[in-house]
Amino acid sequence: MIFYFSATGNSKWVASQLADILGETLVSINDALKNGLTDCHYEMSDDERIGFVFPVHSWGVPSLVLQFIKKMEIKGYDAHQIFAVCTCGDDAGYTNSILKNALKKRGLVLNQCYTVQMPNTYIVLPFFDVDSEEVENDKLEEASQRIKRISQEIVEGTGNKLLYHKGALPFLKTRLIYPIFKKCTKGKTKFHVSERCTRCGLCKEICPTLNIKTSNGLPQWGDRCVQCLACIHHCPVKAIDYGKITVKKGRYHFKKKK
């Protein structure tokens, strides 16, 4: 059983690849969030594993994933193998430690944690933008091979530290920057829509916190934004921006290569 959270599709693809190789079922955390976390009860069989796949948010676990972990109930857990795969544009800091502690509070033991580098998606700060097409393609090609290696490690029950990339200055990134990110990105937002909006409603549909409402077909953002960036990257006509900082920046969401 693999629980996954995904905004731009990177983590969903990684989770799908792992599920195919390992023979595990997929459970969408996004769907659970949209249902208000009212039905987060899951039953384990003896031969199942528990997996978590999610994007790294500012060198930490996304707040929505932590909310899910606090609410979920897993019946039949008896020292089942638990693994996690974090997707990131570069490195993950001490994301593994945050996840390990969150699971420990629920009586669950994280056995293995890995990282898979995927195309960058965070574009709402200066000097942050999507990758070039060449870098994007290189990352996706390398990701496919890394997922195979990680799958083998999971099957063998080993925890290869070389398959978790914490990067430079992990303490600074996770212990100092991550808490600031969580505080500053929660609540009201600078997202807005331009005249290019076609009123398709996709942004409202994919928002995991149900934070987007529409008025005369135009999206309006409430105060439950966590900057997952699903809306801005999936807009088919690039009508959504975050203040003025994203006007000249690229957009990205995972698309299966032909």
Summary of the structure (lengths in Angstrom):
residues: 258
radius of gyration: 18.0
end to end distance: 28.2
largest distance: 54.8
contacts: 791
relative contact order: 0.16
helix: 35%
strand: 18%
